[in-house]
Amino acid sequence: MLRNRAIVILAVAVALVAAACSSDDGTIEGPTIKVGSANFSESALVAEIYAQALETEGYSVDRKLNIGSREIYKPALESGELDLIPEYIGTMLTNLGGVATSDSTSTHAALQAAWEPMGISVLDFAPAQDKNGIVVTKATANEFGLITTSDLAALNGTLVFGGPPECPSREFCLIGLTDLYGLDFTEFKPLDVGGPITVAALESGEIHVALLFTSSGVILAKDFVLLDDDLGLQPAENLAPAVRTEILDAYGDRFEDVLRAVSVALTTEELIALNKAVEVDGEDPDKVAATWLEGL
């Protein structure tokens, strides 16, 4: 009997707290959350997804999308001009002077520790990653049974590789492919940075292997095959919401749970499809974000 009464009292207390924190129209009382993004479509799309998820749960959101590069949005986040932005854990850790590895968990933990003194919390990361990826056509993959990057070694001396002009001098590009994977291409063709020139060269057979970004919508649109980075050359670049700790303190666990639900569901495959819808098919990013959230 006493136990049942305790449960009733707890339920009433929870209801009173919820009522105190929400206005009549369902809006959660607290500071408006300023959601920002970098100035490229994937960052803006993911930021829009987080923004819509928060609004659906009753949080007040102010969008500041496409504000610029990391040199602009990082100080804006740290100063309070922004409250939340989707970030790539490896690149941000490197920006803060740390060393990113291919292990997502350790890279995320290192980023959390590095950014925390500046009042920034890095929440749970998504499975989705946007990093350098080695890509071949489906025909090439089928012909030679290519699944991993290591598989390319069996074709040493027969394939042409294309990528950004700076690739031969970068450890995560041609240097790493040579030193870690032991790959030997007949030629390297300097093209663009994962853009249409590289895509066209791969489609036409001018090159056999290309460097694209792992979340590029073109991979799905062109039915390319993204080879597994089985030896872990590329640093982890999972997306994670970076949030001012003041906002977390103001809103508590429920706020973090909303963002976590989005991150858990956002895989690289899902991100590729979202990018294809916006960048290839020309769909409205707001509608793409809303449709994806409805499917959670």
Backbone bond lengths (Angstrom), bond angles and torsions (degrees), N, CA, C in turn:
res aa  C-N    CA-C-N  psi(-1)  N-CA   C-N-CA  omega(-1)  CA-C   N-CA-C  phi
1 M - - - 1.471 - - 1.519 111.49 -
2 L 1.354 115.23 -44.76 1.458 119.37 179.31 1.526 110.32 -65.28
3 R 1.364 115.42 -36.81 1.471 119.54 179.67 1.519 110.64 -63.58
4 N 1.343 117.34 -43.87 1.461 121.01 179.49 1.517 111.22 -62.26
5 R 1.330 115.72 -39.35 1.468 119.24 179.80 1.527 110.56 -65.67
6 A 1.334 116.44 -38.23 1.469 120.54 179.21 1.517 111.05 -63.41
7 I 1.344 115.44 -38.73 1.469 119.43 179.11 1.525 110.65 -64.52
8 V 1.334 116.50 -41.75 1.465 120.61 178.98 1.522 110.80 -62.85
9 I 1.328 116.84 -44.08 1.470 121.03 -179.99 1.518 110.47 -62.00
10 L 1.354 116.55 -42.14 1.462 120.79 178.91 1.520 111.08 -63.07
11 A 1.333 116.91 -42.46 1.465 120.75 179.81 1.518 111.22 -62.85
12 V 1.334 116.81 -41.25 1.466 121.02 178.09 1.519 110.72 -64.21
13 A 1.341 116.13 -41.38 1.464 120.14 -179.85 1.522 111.29 -62.87
14 V 1.333 115.17 -42.66 1.471 119.27 178.70 1.517 110.55 -62.38
15 A 1.322 117.25 -42.47 1.463 121.34 -179.95 1.525 110.84 -63.33
16 L 1.331 117.16 -39.19 1.464 120.48 179.53 1.521 111.32 -66.81
17 V 1.348 116.33 -40.12 1.468 119.83 177.95 1.513 110.30 -63.80
18 A 1.352 116.50 -43.27 1.467 120.06 179.58 1.513 111.04 -62.01
19 A 1.327 116.65 -41.50 1.459 120.48 179.96 1.513 111.05 -65.37
20 A 1.329 116.57 -36.35 1.465 120.19 -178.37 1.516 111.53 -70.60
21 C 1.350 115.94 -26.17 1.463 119.93 -175.18 1.519 113.05 -93.24
22 S 1.335 117.31 -9.87 1.457 120.53 -176.95 1.517 110.35 -120.74
23 S 1.329 115.51 146.31 1.455 120.59 176.14 1.520 109.20 -85.68
24 D 1.327 116.94 176.03 1.474 121.23 -177.48 1.527 112.69 -60.10
25 D 1.342 116.91 -30.36 1.465 119.20 -177.87 1.531 112.70 -89.27
26 G 1.326 116.96 8.65 1.458 120.58 177.36 1.516 114.26 90.57
27 T 1.329 117.57 -3.11 1.456 120.68 179.01 1.524 110.15 -73.46
28 I 1.316 116.61 132.31 1.457 120.96 178.75 1.517 109.01 -77.71
29 E 1.307 116.23 129.01 1.455 120.90 -178.03 1.524 110.25 -74.57
30 G 1.316 115.32 136.51 1.454 120.84 -178.93 1.515 109.97 153.59
31 P 1.330 116.36 -179.07 1.468 119.73 -178.56 1.517 112.64 -65.57
32 T 1.333 115.95 143.90 1.464 120.53 173.64 1.521 109.10 -65.41
33 I 1.319 116.58 135.11 1.462 121.67 -176.22 1.525 108.94 -92.89
34 K 1.309 116.53 116.30 1.459 121.98 -178.89 1.534 108.50 -88.86
35 V 1.339 114.64 105.28 1.469 121.17 -176.81 1.523 109.15 -96.89
36 G 1.324 116.23 125.35 1.459 120.66 -178.60 1.519 112.05 -119.74
37 S 1.326 114.88 173.88 1.460 120.63 175.04 1.517 109.36 -152.47
38 A 1.326 115.19 162.52 1.463 120.47 170.81 1.527 108.80 -72.21
39 N 1.322 116.02 173.73 1.462 119.81 -174.22 1.526 112.46 -94.59
40 F 1.338 116.03 54.63 1.465 120.58 168.60 1.519 107.68 -145.79
41 S 1.321 115.95 158.57 1.460 120.37 -163.96 1.522 113.93 -64.13
42 E 1.318 118.99 -38.61 1.463 120.04 -178.84 1.521 111.44 -62.66
43 S 1.323 116.70 -45.53 1.467 120.07 179.65 1.518 110.89 -61.42
44 A 1.345 116.75 -43.61 1.467 120.67 179.87 1.527 111.23 -65.55
45 L 1.328 117.04 -37.54 1.462 120.60 -179.40 1.527 111.25 -67.06
46 V 1.329 117.08 -44.72 1.465 120.40 179.48 1.524 110.56 -66.57
47 A 1.337 116.67 -38.72 1.466 119.87 176.02 1.525 111.09 -61.75
48 E 1.325 116.44 -39.67 1.470 120.91 178.15 1.526 110.59 -63.91
49 I 1.311 117.24 -38.40 1.470 120.38 177.53 1.519 110.90 -62.17
50 Y 1.318 116.93 -47.17 1.467 120.09 178.02 1.532 110.55 -62.18
51 A 1.334 116.43 -41.96 1.464 120.69 -178.86 1.529 111.25 -62.03
52 Q 1.331 116.45 -46.46 1.468 119.94 -179.51 1.526 111.43 -65.95
53 A 1.326 117.44 -37.78 1.465 120.50 178.44 1.525 110.63 -61.67
54 L 1.324 116.57 -41.56 1.467 120.64 178.81 1.523 111.25 -67.43
55 E 1.324 116.41 -43.07 1.469 119.71 179.69 1.522 111.52 -62.11
56 T 1.323 116.45 -39.81 1.461 120.40 179.45 1.527 111.32 -59.41
57 E 1.319 116.05 -32.70 1.463 120.67 -179.25 1.525 112.83 -88.24
58 G 1.349 117.14 1.89 1.449 119.90 173.79 1.515 116.21 102.24
59 Y 1.338 117.49 5.90 1.468 120.24 178.67 1.527 110.24 -84.27
60 S 1.310 116.29 145.91 1.462 121.63 177.20 1.523 109.33 -86.09
61 V 1.340 115.92 127.11 1.459 121.15 -174.15 1.524 110.58 -125.58
62 D 1.316 115.52 139.74 1.470 123.06 173.36 1.523 107.38 -121.62
63 R 1.321 117.19 117.62 1.456 120.95 -176.90 1.528 111.70 -85.27
64 K 1.334 115.03 137.06 1.464 122.10 173.85 1.532 106.97 -135.90
65 L 1.323 114.84 66.65 1.452 120.71 -172.72 1.524 111.99 -85.61
66 N 1.332 114.75 157.32 1.477 122.06 177.23 1.525 112.34 56.61
67 I 1.331 116.34 42.86 1.473 118.49 -175.49 1.521 113.64 -82.04
68 G 1.346 117.30 -14.56 1.454 118.06 177.36 1.518 112.58 140.89
69 S 1.311 115.43 -165.03 1.456 122.24 -177.37 1.530 110.74 -78.48
70 R 1.324 114.65 176.93 1.466 120.87 179.88 1.534 111.17 -59.75
71 E 1.320 116.58 -32.50 1.473 119.73 178.92 1.527 111.92 -63.23
72 I 1.335 116.37 -21.22 1.466 121.23 178.41 1.514 111.30 -95.85
73 Y 1.336 117.34 -48.65 1.469 118.33 -172.12 1.527 113.61 -79.29
74 K 1.326 118.74 -25.86 1.475 119.68 179.58 1.532 111.38 -62.79
75 P 1.337 118.86 -53.08 1.468 117.60 177.04 1.523 112.99 -64.20
76 A 1.348 117.60 -29.82 1.465 120.16 177.56 1.528 110.57 -65.57
77 L 1.319 117.12 -38.02 1.461 121.09 177.26 1.524 110.53 -68.33
78 E 1.303 116.45 -43.64 1.463 120.12 -177.17 1.523 112.51 -69.78
79 S 1.334 117.16 -27.82 1.470 120.76 -179.20 1.522 113.32 -87.29
80 G 1.337 117.12 -14.55 1.453 120.84 -178.62 1.515 114.29 99.90
81 E 1.332 117.98 1.73 1.466 119.64 174.05 1.524 110.67 -68.34
82 L 1.313 116.10 -27.17 1.460 123.19 172.38 1.526 108.06 -123.19
83 D 1.336 115.82 156.17 1.458 120.51 177.62 1.523 112.99 -116.58
84 L 1.330 116.91 -23.62 1.463 120.47 -175.45 1.514 108.72 -152.26
85 I 1.328 115.44 139.07 1.456 120.31 175.26 1.518 108.70 -153.52
86 P 1.333 119.26 140.70 1.468 120.06 174.15 1.522 109.39 -73.09
87 E 1.343 115.73 133.76 1.463 119.70 -176.34 1.527 109.82 -130.33
88 Y 1.329 115.25 155.75 1.452 122.62 176.89 1.525 107.57 -99.15
89 I 1.324 116.44 119.48 1.462 119.36 -163.98 1.531 113.57 -65.66
90 G 1.324 118.14 -38.39 1.458 119.92 -178.08 1.514 112.87 -68.49
91 T 1.321 115.79 -47.78 1.465 120.37 -178.87 1.523 111.25 -63.98
92 M 1.351 116.35 -40.78 1.452 118.86 -179.54 1.517 111.74 -68.05
93 L 1.321 117.38 -38.27 1.467 119.82 177.13 1.518 110.75 -62.52
94 T 1.330 116.47 -43.18 1.466 120.49 176.96 1.518 110.64 -61.17
95 N 1.340 116.91 -40.55 1.463 121.67 178.08 1.518 111.73 -59.79
96 L 1.330 116.55 -32.43 1.471 121.38 -179.15 1.524 112.52 -88.92
97 G 1.322 116.69 5.83 1.459 120.38 176.47 1.507 115.07 94.53
98 G 1.333 117.54 5.51 1.452 120.97 179.49 1.514 111.98 -91.19
99 V 1.325 115.63 179.32 1.463 121.68 -179.89 1.525 108.36 -117.89
100 A 1.320 116.62 115.95 1.463 121.57 179.53 1.519 109.96 -86.94
101 T 1.320 115.89 143.84 1.463 121.50 175.28 1.525 108.89 -119.95
102 S 1.320 116.52 179.83 1.462 120.13 178.78 1.527 111.61 -76.70
103 D 1.333 117.99 -7.89 1.459 121.63 179.15 1.526 110.17 -84.80
104 S 1.324 116.19 114.92 1.462 120.73 -175.08 1.521 112.39 -64.66
105 T 1.328 117.04 -41.77 1.460 120.98 -175.75 1.517 112.16 -64.47
106 S 1.325 116.92 -46.71 1.468 119.99 -178.96 1.526 111.42 -70.74
107 T 1.330 116.77 -36.18 1.469 119.75 178.06 1.521 110.14 -66.00
108 H 1.327 116.86 -41.69 1.461 121.58 178.22 1.530 110.78 -62.98
109 A 1.330 116.99 -44.54 1.464 120.67 179.98 1.527 111.37 -62.80
110 A 1.330 116.05 -40.07 1.464 119.96 178.92 1.528 111.09 -66.05
111 L 1.323 116.54 -38.14 1.465 120.18 178.15 1.527 110.59 -66.63
112 Q 1.324 116.81 -42.83 1.467 120.16 177.56 1.524 110.69 -56.16
113 A 1.330 116.21 -46.98 1.468 120.80 -178.32 1.523 111.79 -65.95
114 A 1.337 116.40 -36.89 1.463 120.09 -177.18 1.521 113.09 -73.15
115 W 1.336 116.94 -33.89 1.470 120.35 -173.96 1.532 112.64 -94.13
116 E 1.311 117.12 -19.84 1.468 120.69 -175.86 1.531 113.74 -56.77
117 P 1.346 119.75 -41.13 1.467 119.16 -179.72 1.529 114.23 -61.49
118 M 1.321 117.03 -18.99 1.461 121.34 179.24 1.525 112.07 -94.26
119 G 1.331 116.33 10.41 1.457 120.36 176.89 1.505 114.48 81.39
120 I 1.345 116.83 21.45 1.464 121.09 -179.80 1.524 109.54 -116.33
121 S 1.309 116.45 129.57 1.459 122.84 175.54 1.523 109.09 -106.54
122 V 1.306 116.16 135.92 1.463 121.46 177.03 1.524 107.38 -105.70
123 L 1.322 116.50 112.84 1.452 121.44 -175.10 1.534 111.13 -80.49
124 D 1.318 116.75 -178.23 1.461 121.51 -176.70 1.527 111.79 -52.91
125 F 1.319 115.75 137.17 1.463 119.65 -177.53 1.524 111.14 -86.38
126 A 1.321 114.31 153.78 1.464 121.79 176.29 1.524 109.59 -83.18
127 P 1.327 117.94 154.50 1.466 119.47 170.76 1.538 111.77 -61.81
128 A 1.331 117.04 -25.95 1.469 121.51 -177.18 1.519 111.80 -62.92
129 Q 1.321 115.18 133.31 1.454 121.09 176.70 1.531 109.72 -130.99
130 D 1.314 114.80 146.36 1.462 121.70 174.46 1.518 106.99 -125.90
131 K 1.318 116.21 97.72 1.462 121.21 -178.33 1.524 109.11 -142.95
132 N 1.317 117.55 179.52 1.452 121.07 177.98 1.524 109.88 -60.05
133 G 1.331 115.68 133.63 1.451 120.28 178.39 1.517 111.27 -133.05
134 I 1.312 115.38 143.72 1.466 120.95 177.93 1.525 108.11 -96.25
135 V 1.333 115.03 123.55 1.467 121.41 -169.28 1.524 110.50 -126.75
136 V 1.341 114.96 143.19 1.465 121.24 173.00 1.523 107.74 -132.58
137 T 1.315 116.39 167.10 1.460 118.91 174.68 1.534 109.21 -72.86
138 K 1.324 116.06 161.08 1.459 120.08 178.72 1.515 110.56 -63.96
139 A 1.325 115.96 -35.73 1.466 119.84 179.82 1.528 111.01 -62.88
140 T 1.334 115.86 -43.12 1.469 119.88 179.17 1.519 110.81 -65.99
141 A 1.335 116.14 -42.91 1.463 120.11 179.30 1.525 111.27 -61.09
142 N 1.313 116.45 -42.65 1.462 120.18 -179.17 1.530 111.69 -68.96
143 E 1.328 116.26 -40.49 1.466 120.37 -177.08 1.521 112.32 -63.11
144 F 1.349 115.42 -39.84 1.470 119.06 -174.18 1.532 113.19 -110.21
145 G 1.317 117.15 4.76 1.464 119.90 178.90 1.509 113.10 64.71
146 L 1.327 116.43 43.25 1.466 121.07 -176.35 1.524 111.08 -87.02
147 I 1.319 115.85 124.77 1.466 122.55 176.39 1.522 110.45 -126.33
148 T 1.310 116.02 -41.81 1.462 121.77 -178.61 1.527 110.26 -113.78
149 T 1.321 115.04 165.18 1.469 119.74 175.76 1.518 110.51 -65.37
150 S 1.326 116.56 -34.43 1.469 120.42 178.02 1.525 112.12 -59.12
151 D 1.332 117.05 -29.95 1.465 120.92 -178.93 1.523 112.33 -60.99
152 L 1.322 116.45 -24.32 1.465 119.84 -178.51 1.527 112.57 -66.90
153 A 1.336 117.08 -22.46 1.466 120.18 -177.66 1.526 111.89 -61.28
154 A 1.334 116.76 -29.24 1.466 119.99 178.80 1.519 111.97 -67.17
155 L 1.346 116.61 -14.07 1.462 121.33 -178.90 1.522 111.93 -110.51
156 N 1.315 117.30 18.66 1.464 121.24 179.77 1.522 111.63 -52.32
157 G 1.333 114.83 137.08 1.460 120.82 178.19 1.509 114.53 83.36
158 T 1.357 117.56 8.09 1.468 119.12 -177.23 1.531 113.90 -128.14
159 L 1.332 118.18 -10.73 1.460 120.82 -172.40 1.537 112.20 -115.47
160 V 1.335 114.60 148.93 1.464 121.84 175.25 1.525 108.03 -103.46
161 F 1.326 116.18 133.02 1.463 122.65 -177.35 1.518 108.99 -111.87
162 G 1.341 116.23 136.32 1.463 120.18 178.66 1.513 111.57 -127.12
163 G 1.330 115.66 145.07 1.459 120.01 179.93 1.516 111.64 -174.01
164 P 1.325 117.54 -165.14 1.462 121.31 -178.52 1.527 111.44 -60.75
165 P 1.326 117.38 149.72 1.469 120.24 -178.59 1.520 113.88 -56.54
166 E 1.352 116.99 -31.05 1.461 120.24 -177.64 1.523 113.37 -83.19
167 C 1.328 117.15 -1.19 1.465 122.16 -174.66 1.540 113.90 -54.08
168 P 1.335 119.99 -42.89 1.471 119.24 -177.49 1.526 114.21 -61.12
169 S 1.333 117.88 -20.50 1.469 120.27 -177.77 1.525 113.03 -104.97
170 R 1.329 117.81 7.84 1.464 121.70 -175.50 1.536 110.71 -108.20
171 E 1.352 115.01 133.61 1.466 119.66 -177.48 1.520 112.80 -66.96
172 F 1.343 116.77 -26.00 1.462 119.22 179.66 1.524 112.20 -94.03
173 C 1.318 115.82 11.31 1.469 120.26 178.13 1.531 108.59 -124.73
174 L 1.316 118.81 -117.56 1.465 120.32 -171.52 1.526 112.57 -66.05
175 I 1.330 117.50 -36.50 1.467 119.64 179.39 1.525 110.50 -60.87
176 G 1.333 116.50 -47.71 1.460 120.39 -179.84 1.520 112.65 -66.63
177 L 1.320 116.53 -39.06 1.469 120.21 179.23 1.530 110.57 -64.06
178 T 1.321 116.19 -32.71 1.465 120.80 178.50 1.524 111.23 -79.11
179 D 1.335 115.89 -50.90 1.472 119.66 -173.67 1.525 113.40 -74.79
180 L 1.324 117.38 -44.18 1.467 120.29 -176.76 1.524 112.00 -83.90
181 Y 1.331 116.19 -45.00 1.469 119.68 -175.46 1.531 113.80 -93.89
182 G 1.318 116.64 -13.87 1.463 119.42 -179.80 1.507 113.74 70.30
183 L 1.334 117.36 28.99 1.459 120.53 -177.45 1.523 111.20 -83.86
184 D 1.311 115.26 143.83 1.465 122.18 -179.60 1.525 108.13 -133.56
185 F 1.333 115.65 102.94 1.461 120.61 -179.55 1.527 109.59 -90.87
186 T 1.328 116.23 150.60 1.463 119.15 177.87 1.523 111.26 -69.43
187 E 1.363 115.09 -27.82 1.469 119.09 -177.75 1.527 109.32 -160.89
188 F 1.330 114.56 147.55 1.464 119.75 169.67 1.519 107.88 -110.86
189 K 1.327 116.67 128.55 1.458 121.27 178.02 1.529 108.92 -107.21
190 P 1.339 117.29 118.71 1.469 120.05 176.68 1.530 110.80 -74.15
191 L 1.338 115.98 121.85 1.455 120.56 -176.91 1.528 109.04 -125.24
192 D 1.333 119.41 -134.16 1.456 120.36 177.32 1.535 109.37 -108.21
193 V 1.333 117.11 -176.04 1.465 121.97 -175.30 1.532 109.05 -90.90
194 G 1.312 115.62 82.34 1.459 120.63 178.35 1.507 114.45 62.65
195 G 1.324 117.24 28.36 1.455 121.35 -174.06 1.513 114.31 -108.65
196 P 1.339 116.61 -162.32 1.466 121.43 -173.07 1.518 114.66 -64.85
197 I 1.323 118.14 -28.63 1.469 119.75 179.43 1.530 109.75 -67.24
198 T 1.320 115.64 -43.70 1.471 120.63 178.03 1.526 110.22 -64.09
199 V 1.324 116.52 -43.98 1.471 120.88 -179.90 1.521 110.58 -60.50
200 A 1.327 116.60 -45.89 1.467 120.56 -179.23 1.527 111.11 -63.81
201 A 1.335 116.77 -39.28 1.468 120.19 179.81 1.531 111.30 -65.17
202 L 1.334 116.68 -37.71 1.459 120.26 178.75 1.525 110.81 -69.83
203 E 1.317 116.15 -42.63 1.468 120.60 179.50 1.528 112.31 -62.65
204 S 1.334 116.49 -39.94 1.460 120.78 -175.02 1.520 113.33 -80.31
205 G 1.341 116.97 -13.42 1.453 120.30 -177.22 1.511 113.55 89.67
206 E 1.345 116.72 4.94 1.469 120.13 176.54 1.526 109.61 -62.60
207 I 1.319 116.64 -35.30 1.456 122.67 172.51 1.526 107.94 -125.73
208 H 1.324 115.89 157.87 1.466 120.72 179.61 1.528 112.38 -104.23
209 V 1.329 115.94 -25.26 1.464 122.75 -176.62 1.521 107.62 -133.36
210 A 1.323 116.46 136.78 1.464 120.10 -177.21 1.520 110.81 -131.28
211 L 1.332 114.75 152.48 1.451 120.23 170.07 1.523 108.21 -99.71
212 L 1.336 115.19 115.40 1.458 122.14 174.51 1.522 107.78 -125.19
213 F 1.324 117.41 175.32 1.455 120.64 175.50 1.526 108.81 -87.72
214 T 1.326 115.89 141.14 1.462 120.52 -170.65 1.522 113.88 -64.08
215 S 1.333 118.29 -20.65 1.470 120.22 -179.94 1.520 112.85 -103.68
216 S 1.319 117.49 12.17 1.460 121.02 -177.77 1.525 111.41 -63.71
217 G 1.326 115.87 130.68 1.453 120.66 176.98 1.504 113.44 -63.93
218 V 1.319 117.38 -20.10 1.462 121.98 179.57 1.525 111.00 -64.25
219 I 1.332 116.48 -31.25 1.469 119.81 179.94 1.523 110.40 -58.23
220 L 1.326 115.81 -43.04 1.461 120.28 178.23 1.525 111.46 -75.56
221 A 1.332 116.36 -41.83 1.460 120.23 -176.92 1.525 111.99 -63.15
222 K 1.333 116.64 -37.19 1.465 121.10 -177.21 1.527 113.16 -98.54
223 D 1.325 116.48 0.88 1.463 121.60 -179.89 1.526 111.21 59.30
224 F 1.352 115.95 38.41 1.450 121.01 175.17 1.528 109.50 -75.93
225 V 1.324 115.61 164.77 1.464 121.49 177.66 1.520 109.12 -113.67
226 L 1.326 115.46 121.59 1.470 122.64 177.29 1.525 107.78 -88.64
227 L 1.326 116.39 115.74 1.462 120.62 -178.37 1.527 110.78 -77.46
228 D 1.312 115.52 141.39 1.461 121.03 -179.38 1.524 110.75 -68.66
229 D 1.316 116.42 131.28 1.472 122.31 175.84 1.533 107.59 -79.88
230 D 1.324 116.00 71.39 1.467 121.46 -167.96 1.519 114.54 -68.99
231 L 1.326 118.31 -20.59 1.465 120.60 177.74 1.531 112.12 -99.56
232 G 1.318 117.06 2.45 1.464 120.63 174.23 1.514 114.91 69.14
233 L 1.319 117.09 46.42 1.467 120.18 176.83 1.522 111.93 -69.21
234 Q 1.312 116.26 -42.26 1.465 119.95 -172.70 1.533 111.37 -85.68
235 P 1.338 117.16 137.50 1.469 119.95 174.95 1.530 110.60 -65.20
236 A 1.322 115.88 152.77 1.460 120.71 177.24 1.520 110.07 -61.87
237 E 1.329 116.37 133.66 1.462 121.36 178.88 1.528 110.04 -132.32
238 N 1.339 115.83 43.81 1.461 119.76 176.25 1.515 110.48 -63.41
239 L 1.313 115.53 144.97 1.457 120.72 173.38 1.522 109.73 -79.78
240 A 1.329 115.58 139.31 1.461 121.00 177.11 1.520 108.73 -148.94
241 P 1.331 118.01 142.07 1.464 119.24 176.09 1.527 111.27 -74.22
242 A 1.321 115.84 122.76 1.464 121.60 172.80 1.528 107.16 -95.60
243 V 1.327 116.43 123.97 1.466 121.79 -170.68 1.523 109.87 -130.88
244 R 1.317 115.58 140.92 1.462 119.09 173.66 1.530 108.92 -62.42
245 T 1.318 115.31 131.32 1.465 120.41 -178.01 1.523 111.17 -60.29
246 E 1.323 117.87 -29.87 1.465 121.64 177.51 1.530 111.44 -59.23
247 I 1.319 116.06 -37.56 1.468 120.34 179.07 1.522 110.56 -68.29
248 L 1.325 117.12 -42.39 1.462 120.51 177.41 1.522 110.92 -61.40
249 D 1.327 116.21 -41.86 1.457 120.25 179.49 1.528 111.21 -65.11
250 A 1.334 116.21 -34.39 1.469 120.12 -177.79 1.522 112.07 -72.42
251 Y 1.338 116.92 -33.45 1.458 119.97 -171.90 1.529 114.88 -108.73
252 G 1.306 119.03 -23.79 1.454 120.40 176.34 1.521 114.86 80.47
253 D 1.338 114.64 -162.29 1.473 121.36 -170.07 1.523 113.47 -65.58
254 R 1.329 117.88 -33.85 1.463 119.76 -176.05 1.530 110.65 -59.90
255 F 1.311 116.64 -41.74 1.465 122.38 178.90 1.533 109.90 -59.11
256 E 1.315 115.62 -48.27 1.459 120.02 -179.02 1.522 111.41 -64.74
257 D 1.342 116.71 -35.64 1.467 120.59 179.44 1.526 112.13 -63.78
258 V 1.336 117.21 -35.81 1.469 121.10 178.78 1.528 109.86 -62.97
259 L 1.316 116.33 -45.63 1.462 120.60 -179.17 1.522 110.83 -69.29
260 R 1.330 116.38 -36.74 1.467 120.09 179.97 1.530 110.91 -63.60
261 A 1.315 117.23 -38.80 1.462 120.87 -179.67 1.529 111.00 -61.31
262 V 1.329 117.03 -37.17 1.465 121.41 176.57 1.520 110.45 -68.48
263 S 1.330 116.23 -49.53 1.460 120.64 -175.46 1.518 112.40 -61.16
264 V 1.321 116.95 -42.52 1.471 120.97 -178.55 1.529 111.20 -59.45
265 A 1.328 116.15 -35.61 1.469 120.66 -175.58 1.524 113.52 -84.35
266 L 1.335 117.86 -12.82 1.462 120.90 -172.59 1.528 110.72 -90.99
267 T 1.323 116.06 95.16 1.463 122.20 177.38 1.527 109.50 -92.56
268 T 1.318 115.62 168.88 1.467 119.46 176.72 1.526 110.38 -62.34
269 E 1.331 117.35 -38.88 1.468 120.82 178.60 1.527 111.22 -62.73
270 E 1.347 115.64 -41.57 1.462 119.69 177.69 1.524 110.53 -64.59
271 L 1.329 116.17 -40.98 1.464 120.44 -178.95 1.523 111.27 -66.31
272 I 1.319 117.35 -38.52 1.467 120.99 175.89 1.528 109.89 -59.07
273 A 1.331 116.09 -45.52 1.467 120.14 -179.34 1.528 111.45 -65.02
274 L 1.320 117.10 -40.10 1.465 121.03 177.61 1.527 110.71 -63.69
275 N 1.335 116.51 -44.42 1.466 120.00 179.22 1.522 111.54 -64.69
276 K 1.325 116.14 -38.19 1.468 119.17 177.62 1.524 110.15 -60.93
277 A 1.330 116.98 -44.65 1.458 120.63 -178.06 1.523 111.35 -58.58
278 V 1.333 116.61 -39.31 1.471 120.68 -176.65 1.523 111.79 -84.94
279 E 1.343 116.14 -50.97 1.460 120.69 -169.73 1.531 113.77 -83.80
280 V 1.325 117.13 -31.71 1.463 120.90 -177.41 1.524 111.05 -99.66
281 D 1.340 115.95 -47.16 1.466 120.16 -175.81 1.523 113.08 -87.33
282 G 1.334 117.38 -11.56 1.462 120.90 176.04 1.513 115.36 72.79
283 E 1.324 117.41 24.52 1.459 120.13 179.66 1.526 111.02 -77.25
284 D 1.332 115.73 157.67 1.461 121.76 -179.09 1.526 109.80 -69.76
285 P 1.349 118.81 125.53 1.471 121.21 -177.13 1.524 113.71 -58.29
286 D 1.344 117.32 -37.92 1.463 119.92 179.48 1.525 111.02 -61.95
287 K 1.338 116.23 -42.88 1.462 120.34 -179.42 1.531 110.97 -70.56
288 V 1.330 116.65 -37.32 1.464 120.84 177.46 1.520 109.97 -61.39
289 A 1.328 116.19 -45.02 1.457 120.82 178.57 1.525 111.45 -62.30
290 A 1.337 116.58 -44.44 1.475 121.11 -178.47 1.528 110.86 -63.99
291 T 1.327 117.16 -43.52 1.458 121.07 -179.96 1.521 111.58 -62.64
292 W 1.330 115.85 -41.67 1.467 119.66 179.80 1.524 111.15 -64.72
293 L 1.322 116.59 -42.42 1.465 120.31 179.84 1.532 111.75 -65.24
294 E 1.318 116.31 -34.42 1.474 119.31 177.82 1.519 111.59 -63.13
295 G 1.317 116.66 -26.21 1.453 120.09 -178.12 1.520 114.31 -84.69
296 L 1.329 117.68 -4.87 1.477 119.75 -178.89 1.531 110.50 -72.02
